[in-house]
Amino acid sequence: MSPDADGYSVFMRHEGAPSDYDRVLKYSQNGVNANDGWYIHLEVQPLHEVEGGGYNGTGDEVIHLFYNSGDNRDDIAGKTYLYDGEGFGGSFTITLYEDGTFTYYEGMLSSYIGTGSFTLDGDTVIMTDDGHGGYGLVNHFRHDGDDLVFVEQDSDNFVYVKVKDGEKFHCTGEAFKQNDGEDGTVQIMPNRKLSLNDVIMLSQKGYDLTWSDFDQFKYIETGSGLYIRVYEINEMYELRIGGSWIDEDPMYIYLALADDLDTRIDIRDGGVTDFIGADHSSVLLSKAINESILTENKPSKPDGLYHCASFVLLDQKELSGTPTVDSSDHTQMVTVYGLAFHQGFGYSGGTFHEVSGSHIPVAITFEIVGGKYGSYYVQDVRDKFPDEVEDEALDTQKYILAQKQTCYDQGVRYGGVDTYSAVEHLFEVIESSPATSSRPADYIDAHSIEYRELMYYGDYTLQYIFSKFYLEGNQTGLRGQLMRIALDDLAPEAQLQLHAETGQAYFDEWRASAIRVSEQHDMDWIKANQPAIWLFLQMIDE
């Protein structure tokens, strides 16, 4: 403000406010800010050297420095904020803690829990992700009463949910409360993180466990229909409690792998130490493979697309190395050979469409230390594949349908796509022409792209077909014939060799065959060997 000054005189004042002066700087330990509250008021007079060795200053150059606390963190900290829009398969919440850190969770379908630090400058909240998931996002909000209002300018936005400028996160109350003493007073607890030892100890209470047993630990609220709390334990495990509300007993208390929520136990049933000590390496490797494919293919910054991955393992080579320095852990090297499939989806009109993708043979080498996977990714190395799987690597079309179906399933879950309507629309398009033909195959040939997409929807197409044939019935026209063909193409293992005048007549025999299979085998065998019949039996609850 006075760059040409030769010196300064400084006086401490005990009165005044920033609004009283023209030349003002407000600052804290975090640098310049916009806060009006202050602890120290310094009056700085720039001085200019004059002839004879003296210094002179003019009153119109005086600068008033106001030192303040840096933010009004108490106004927003220790609270959870709920997104007014749709989360990623559940509630999208942000929790700001009193120590200046935050967590956010975009919904039940998100595998990423954002963490980092925030600052409050006037009414501007700046959240900086710590980058542990490879994103390092920075987002800006305006504090407005009980709301955090998203400011799109200079914000990177989030991973799965794209918040629009001006959309709000509303305060749902103070976070992590616990009754403190006989008088029932409530205090904000320290941000204590749940540990595996805590889980082991708490599990000994069995079905006497309640929500309040976990109130002292840091969690994120989510859920759609159910109220769910997610407790991050470490990179490998998390604990989830779900139920109708905290005044009723929890429906479940799951200890699960953070990278595979289907691998879990209810800690009330015991077996926690066995679960922790079990070999989860295959699940973790599968997750690490998918993350490696995504890291290699998706951009470092959000691009508005949903990215998914699928991998077909053709071979695996393992090498155990020497102990790491200052540790008892061994470095284990694992190289997987297979077909990597990547897809980027865009969403509009309640459905999604393919924007980008790749399907190539790859070799991925993982260095595993203490259960953590670091990867080295090599593309298109068919000439380096083991001889016994080299031919498999050349035949990429052999696996493309299953991998497409895997990514379509991920895309459906991410976008909450109405698959019944999507599949019905595809059948309507296929039926539209050629109107002069009576051969179902001619309609499929005329709309090969739409029919191929029916195949990509996989189990969702089967569910539609089963619903039409079994629940509605009387599918004796062209739609029934088209659904019969799609059923046989999606479930060749269950195809019947018989003549039927209509699609409905064929399905009635198919259904009778499925019931006979259920009488001869258990569900595990059916799921492994007759997946379409297993899906149908699940729908009719046989």
N, C-alpha and C positions, 0 to 999 in steps of 0.2 A: 504493500500500500504506500510505502515511501522508500522505494528502492535506492534512491540517491542519498539517503541520510548517511552522515558520517558517524553518528552515535545516537543513543537514546537515553532519556531519563524516565524512570519508572516510579510511579506512586501507587500505593494500595489504597483503594477507596472502600468505604463501608456503606455506600448508598448507591442509588441509581439502578436503572434497568436497561437492557439492550435497546428498547424502543425509545429511550430518551436521547439517543445519539445517532449521528449520521455514519461515522466511521467505526464499525463494530466487527469484531471477530469473536465467535462463540466456539469453544473447543473443549475437549476432554482428553483422557488418556488414549482414546481411540482416534483422535484427530479432530478436524473441524466438523461441527454439526449444527443443527438448527434449533436446539433446545433453548428455552428462555430462562429456565431456572439456573441459579448459579451459586457457587460457594465462595469464589474469589473474583474481585473486580480490580483489574489493573488498568491504570491510565498511563499510556506510553506516549511520550513526546519525542518525535524525531528531531534530531539536532544537526545543524549544518556548520561546518567550520568557517570562521570569518578571519579577515586579516588581523594579525596580531596574535593568533593562536587560540582565540576564544571560540565558543560555540553559541549559536543562536537558534531559537525555535519559535515557530508561529503557532498560534492556537488552532488555526484551521487544519493543521495536520495531525492533531491528537488522535490516537487510536485507543479505543476502549476494548480491552480483552476480558471476556467473561468465561471463567473456567467452571464447568458444570460436571455432573455425575456421568454424563455420557448418554444416558437414556432413562426412560421412565419404565424400566423393565417390569416393575411390579404391576403395571397396568395390564400386561398381557401374559406374564409368565405364570407357570403352575396351572395352566389351563389347556383343555382340549378343544379343538375347533373342527366342526363337521361341515364337509362340503355340501352345498345346497343342490349340486347336480348329482349325476349318476357316477358312482365309483366303479372300479374294475371288479365286478362281481360282488359288490357289497359296499359298505360305507367307506368313504375316503376321509381319513382323519389326520389332523396335524396336532401334535402336542408340543408346547413350548415349556421348557423347564426353567427353574429359577437360576440355574447355573449358566444360562445362556446357550444351552444346547437344545436340540429339537429332534423329534422323530416324526416320520409320516408313513402312512400305510395306505396304498391306493385301493385296497379291496381284497377280498378273499382269494381272487385269482392271481394276485400279484405275488411273485416270489421275491420281491425286493422290498426291504424296509429301509427307507431313507433316513440317514442320520447326519448331523452336522451342527453348526452353530448359527446363531442369529444375532443381529444388532437392531436397535431401535433408534432411529435418528428423526426426532420430531414425531411425525405420525407415519414415517416410512419404516417398514420392517423388511430387512434383507436377510434371507435364509441362504446359507452357503452349504451345500452338500459336501461331506468330507471325502467323497469320491471312492468309497470302499467298494462300490459295485462297478466302477469304471465310468461313472457318469460325471461327477463333479459339477452338478447343476447349481445355478444361482437364480433365485426367484425373489421378486419384489412384491410387497403387499402394502396397502394403506390401512392403518389402524383406524377403524371408525366405530366407536362405541364397543359393542360386543362382537363386532365382525372384523375379520381380516378380508380386505377386498383385493383381489388379484390385479396386479399392474403388469400388463403384457410387455410394455416397453422395457427393454434391457433384461427381460426374464428368459430363461431357457425352457421353461415349462417342465412338466413332470415326465415320467417314463412311459406310463400306460394311459393315463387320463390327461387329455389336453384341455386345460382350464382356459376359458375365454376371458378377455379383458373385462373387468368389472364384476365377475362372478364372485360370490361370497363364501367364506367359511365362517359359520356361526359358532360362538362359544357355547359349549354344552355344559360348562361348569368346571370346577377345579379338578385337577387330575391327581390320582393316586392318594385318596383320602383313607384315613383309618381312625376309628374311635380311640381316643387317647385318655384313658382313665375312667374312673367310675362315674364321673359326671357326664360322660358321653360327649365331651367336647371333641371337635374335629380339627385335625391339623394336617397340613400338607407334609407327607413323609419324604425323607431323603430319596434320591433317585437310585434306589438299590436294585441291582440287576439279579434276577433269579439265577441260581446256579444249579448244577446237577446234584450237588450235595443237599441243597434245599429240597429238590424234588424227591430224592430218596427218603429224606426224613419225613416230609409231608405225606408221602404215599403210605406210611405206616398207619395213618388214620383211616385208610380205606374209604368206605362210603360215608364216613362221618365228615369228610372234607366239604367245606363250603366256600363260597366266593370270598368271604372275609379272610380266609386263611392266606389268600394271595394278594390282599390289598396293599401290603407293604412293598410289593415289588413293582417295578416299572413295566407297563404294558401299553398296548394299543387297542383301542376299541374298533371293532368292525362288525360285519354280519349283515345279512339281508333276510329278514324274517326272524332269525334267531339273534340274540345278543351274544357276541363273541369277543373274548379278550385274547390277545396274542402276546405271549411273553417270550422275547428273544433270549435264549440262553447263551449260545455261542454260534460259531459258523456252521455247526453240524446239527444242533438240536434246537427246537422251540417247543413251548407248551401252549396248548389252546384249551380254553374253557368255554363251553357253549351252553346256552339255555334260553328259556323264555325271558327271564329277568333275574336280577340278583336277589330278589326276595323269595325265590324258589330254588330248589336243589338243582345243581348243574346237571344237564343231560349227559355231558361227557367231560372228562379232563384228560386230554390226549397229550402224551409226550411223543413227538414225531420228528422225523428227519426234516430239517429245514428245506432240503432240496427235493424231498419226496414225501408229501404229507400223507400219502396212502400207507407209508411204512410207519406204523404207530402202535401204541398200546394205551389203554385207559389205566392210569397209574393207580386207580382205586382197586384194580384187580390184582395188584402186585406185579412182580417180575421186572421191576425197574432196573435193577442191577444187571440182570440177564440181558435186557434189551440194550442197555448201554454197552455191555461187553460183547454183543453179537457182531458178526462180520457183516458190515453194510457196504463192503467195498464195491460190489457189483452195481448197487444203486447209485453210489457216489460217482463211480466211473461213468455210468450212463449220463448222469447229470453234467459231469465235467465235459464229456464229449459234446453234448448239445450246446453248452456255454462256449466251448471253443469254436464251434461252427458259427455261432451267432457273432462272437467277437471278430471273427475273420471276415464276415460278410456284411454286417450292419454298420452304418456310419457311427462315428464317435458321439455325435450330437443327435438328439431326437429329430426325425425327419417326417413325423406325422403318420408313419406306417407302423403296422404291427408286424414284427419279425418273428418267425418260428423256424424250427429246425427238426430234422429227422435223420436218423443214422441207421444203416444196416451193417452190422458187424460181420465181417467175413473171416477175420483171423485176428489173433492177439498173441503178442510175444512179451514175456516178462523177464526182467533181469533185476535181481536184488543187489544193491550196491553196498558200500561200506558205511559205517556209522558216521553221522554228521559231526562236525566239530562241536565240542562242549554239549553233546546230547547223546542219549542212548538210541535215538531214532535212526533207522537205516534209510538211505535214499533208494527208493525203488523206481525202476524205469519200466514203463509199460508202453508199448506201441500197438495201436489198434489200426487195422486195415479195413476199409469198408467204403460205402457209398454215402456221401454227405449230401443232404438235400436242404436247401434254404429257400424260404419264401417270404416275400414282403407283401402285405395286404393293405389296401386302402378301403375305407368304409364310407358308404353313402346310401341313402334311401332304405335304411334298415337292413342292408346286406353288405357284402364285401366283394372285392375283385382283386385279381392278381396284378401286382405292379412290377415286381422284380422277383428273380429267383435263379437258382443254379442247382445242378445235379451232377456231381463229379466224384470219381474215386479219390480218396485221400488216405494219407497216413498221418496219424496224430500221435506224437510221443509225449507222455506225461512223466514228469519227475514228481514223485510222491514222497513227501516228508511229513511225518506226523499227521497223516490223513488229509493233507492239503495237496491239491493237484495244480501243478504248473504245467502249461502245455506248449509244445512246439508243433506248429501246423504246417504240413506239406501238402500242396495240391497236386492232383493228377499225376500220380506216381505208379501207374499200372506196371511199368517195366521193372519196378522195384518190389512189387508184391511177391509174397511167397508163391512158389510155383503151383501149389495145390489150390490157390484161390485166384490165380491170374485170369483164368477164363471167366470166373464169376464177376470180376471187376469190369471186364469188357462188356458184359451183358447188363447195362444199366436199366434197360426197359423191363427187365424181370422184376424189379423192385419198385418201379416208379409209382404204380397205383397205390400200394400200401403206404408209401412215404407221403404221397399227396393226401391220402385220407388222414394220416396223422396230423399234417399241417392244417388241413381243413377243420379238423376237430378243434385244434388250438385256436384257429381263427374264429370259429363259431363261439367258443367259450369266451374269448376276449371281447367280442363285439356284441354278445347277447343276441345273436342272430335268430330270427324266427325261422327255423329250418323247415317246419311244416309248410309255411307259405312259400318259402324259396323253392322247395322240391315241387310243390304243386304248380308253381309258375313254370318250371322247366318242363313238366309233363304237358302243360297247356300249349307251350310253344311247339313242342314236338308234334302234338296232335293237329296243329294248325294247317299243315300241308305235307304231302300233296293230297288234296281233298278227293281226287279221283281214284286213288289207290285203295285197295282193300288189304294190302299186305303190310303188317306192322313194321317189317324190316325196311320198307321204303320210307316210312316216316322217320325212322332212326337214321337212315342214310342221309336224309335231307337235313337233319339237324344233329350232325355228329358232335358238334361242340357242346350243345346242351346235354346230349346224352352222356358225353364224357364227364360233364360236371356232375350229373347224377351219380356217376361212379365215384367221383371224388368225395361227395357227401357221405358215402359209405353207410355206416350204421344209421345215420339220420334218414337216408333214403329207404333203408329196410324198415325202419320204424313207421315211416309214412305208408309203405306198402302193406305192412301188417295191419295198420290202423284201417286202411281202406278195405282190405279183404275181410278182416276178422270182425272189426267193430261195425262197419257200415254194411258190408256184404253186397251182393247183387252187382258185382263188377263184371258184367257180361259184354261190355262193348270194347272199343279200341283201347281205352285206358287200362282195362283189365289185361289185355294182351300185352301191352307195353310193360305193365308192371310185372307180368310173368317173366318176360325176357330179362328185365333188370334184376329180378330176384335170382334167376339162374346165373346171371353174369356176376353178381355180387356174392353168391353162395354156391359155387360149383360143387362143393363137397356134399351138398344136400339136394342136388338136382335129381329129379325123377325122370325115368325113361318111360313115359306114357303119353298117349294121345288124349287131349282134352279139348272140347269144343270152345270153351271160354277160359279166360284167365281165372275166373272165380272157381270153375270146376277143377282146374289144376291146383289152385291153392288149397281147396278143401282136401284133396288127396295129400298135399304137402303137409298140411296141418296134422292129418291123421298119422302120417309117418313120423312127424316130430313127437307126437304123444307116445308112439311106440318106442322111440329112442329114449324118452324120459323114463319109461318103465324098465328099460334094460340097463341103463347106466346112471351113475351119480352125476351131479351137476359139475363137479370139477372135470370129469372126463369129457362131458358135453362141451364145456367152455373151451377146452383145449382142442377138441377134434371136430366139433360141429358148432362154431361160434354163432352162426345165424340162427340155428335152432335154439341155442342158449339164450340169445337175445329175445326171441319170440316167447320162450317159456317165462322169461322174466316179465314180459309185458302182460301175459295172461295169468301170471302168478301160479303156475303149475308146480 
